[in-house]
Amino acid sequence: MNTRCFKNIVLVIVFIGSSSLLSAQDFYQQLFDNYDTYKEQSITKRRFTHSKIMPLISNLKGNDFFTVQKVGTSIKGKSLNLISFGEGDIDVFLWSQMHGDESTATMAIFDIFNFFKADDFQQEKKEMLSKLRIHFLPMLNPDGAEMFTRRNALGVDINRDALRLQSPESKTLKRIRDSLNADFGFNLHDQSTYYNANRTPKPATISYLAPAYNYEKDVNETRGNAMKLIAYMNDILQQYAPGQVGRYNDDFEPRAFGDNIQKWGTSVVLIESGGYPNDPEKQHIRKLNFVTILSAIHAIATEEFKAISRDNYFNIPENDRKLFDLKLTGVQYPLLGNTYTVDLGIHENEVSAHTESGYFYKANIADMGDLSTYFGYEEFDASAYKVVVPKIYPEAFSTLQAVTEKGVASLLKEGYAFVKVSNLPQDKDAVQFPLHVISSEKNTDIKFYVGANPTFFLEKNGKLEYLVINGNLVSLSSEEKPFGNALIFR
Ligand SMILES: [Zn+2]
């Protein structure tokens, strides 16, 4: 081969490669940039129920583009619905929220419906719809969603019921998978926000898995295609959440749906939505789901994902679980006449409640000691600070309002983090100011150990500078950041 011929070949390859890839990239970038156009505005928080999505599904019935079928019923009688569209031969099946408290992808699915309802991107849609038939089963576990629990009304984890099929939700998923004999499956979940990309401080905002179909973790064409598709999605996602992608453990679980559906011949992609800084309602992660799931669907239609090496899948860092909500490094902790240096890892922990968000936070010290291999969403170097045990204000206040009238900041500056209130509102377990509330008859022990609620002052040069209360780090000299909640102890 002479040099010139070689050069031409290289040019042709570069041209083909870049032109098709660029247009797909542009498409995905525009999905990201124009996301708000498609965002389903009636859902803005993670906790929502079947009754919230049913009007949206009913609306789709009025649109010829969508085929809506009731395909099953939950234990408590809520409908399971399959929404299908497209004229192609390749079947793509996506199901979400088999765990009731994992709703991020369900939100994104309704955004995706809005995308297909809109008039734009005709060329891209034509490409997808001529090649594919796409099926969505959103909120597979509506009874769990009602209680915001992982398990269904039977108390069973649907993802361990793929073989025994005792739950009607499991039976439905199996029956639909079999009747479609789908080429591709998307198993949509949420994972703990405490997962990070291995040996980095970055949260695993999204984790992927091409589930194994046997203990040997063999890779056949079905699983190999899932790996390639994941590697493709990872390339897209890296632009929007660099370093924030993890690879989920691929130990074979013979009772799980993903593993079995892979075994039954559908290329399964598991997507786990984790944490993203300052996104407690997971609205940004919802957007990342929207962009990457649509990108994957597009790449299945164009077959672009097939050019990706499986090795790229294995290059995604593994999931690790080394994150805290708040990590304090080098706290000076005085105990029985000596002072010790400890790091503290604090978890916030959601508790379901009848508040506007549907929950409040009840924090605990998750670990203490040398936590140098761990990270925090928020990190604070406390090495110049000594722990000071907070005091209980001696006089009882009549109401919560009387506390705020007295002045929260001045109480904190005097070292009080607990107040007694005689008339406690019956329906509240949390307060929005940084003081714990106790009933007037009761005293409380203040402790500093793993499992305890983290509530203490940080003192420097004899001056109280910070309060840690229920997982919040509060500066006593400024009020720059939003506060979660403190607790009412009855
Ligand atoms: Zn799950």
Boltz pocket constraint, residues with backbone or C-beta under 6 A from the ligand:
constraints:
  - pocket:
      binder: B
      contacts: [[A, 98], [A, 99], [A, 102], [A, 188], [A, 189], [A, 190]]
      max_distance: 6.0
